[in-house]
């Protein structure tokens, strides 16, 4: 892929327009959103990587 294409795509993805938080996770899943660290700790404790 040309570098200009990638720069344009990542510029659009990371320009801040996606930085807002909505209530969609809570509405769809019935629980609040969590961090990746919380997910990793929970799954490690459950034996996901043994």
Secondary structure by P-SEA (a helix, b strand, c coil): ccaaaaaaaaaaaccccccccccccccccccccccaaaaaaaaaaacccc
